[in-house]
Amino acid sequence: MTELRVPPETSRLRFRSYRLDDVESVMEMFDDEEAMRWYPTKSRRDEAIRWIEWNLTNYDDHGFGLWVVEDRVTRLFLGDCGLTFQGVEGESMIELGYHLQLRHRGNGFALEVAKACAAFALDHMRVEKLCSIVDPRNHASMRVAGSVHDSMRTFVNDAGNVWNLYWSDNPSVHSRPS
């Protein structure tokens, strides 16, 4: 079991680990037309449980995953944000991902937590390269990723679909003498 690391709070939000009792909140997070466009099955109970279990496994295996995002004061579940390993053109990369319940979108929360997680990954975890993989039809997610990362290009995934790959290189890791 790897030591779990969690990003620090922001001015409005806090991060915590997933728990199995978050299943209803996860189902709500993926139960609207826009979310179902990208994650068509996650609003089902069995898939929401798998989502939570996947993150719990990531915490054990890597010390990170997607963390629940809550309002700092009320502790209300807003969504999730965090880091997972993803394959891009045969390379394993750490991806920054974010999801919000419909009623919490449009308040700047995604950008706030994405920036906090990116800073945590690059500054505290010393990740060499951090990416976000975004469907080019997901304009809201592209705006967030474009504000967080320095670079973008497209790539074709294993299923033959074109995706946007946003990334940030960690200058403090890359500038070390070899």
Secondary structure, 3 states (H helix, E strand, C coil): CCCCCCCCCCCCEEEECCCHHHHHHHHHHCCCHHHHHHCCCCCCHHHHHHHHHHHHHHHHHHCCCEEEEEECCCCCEEEEEEEEEEEECCEEEEEEEEEECHHHCCCCHHHHHHHHHHHHHHHHCCCCEEEEEECCCCHHHHHHHHHHCCEEEEEECCCCCEEEEEEEECHHHHCCCC
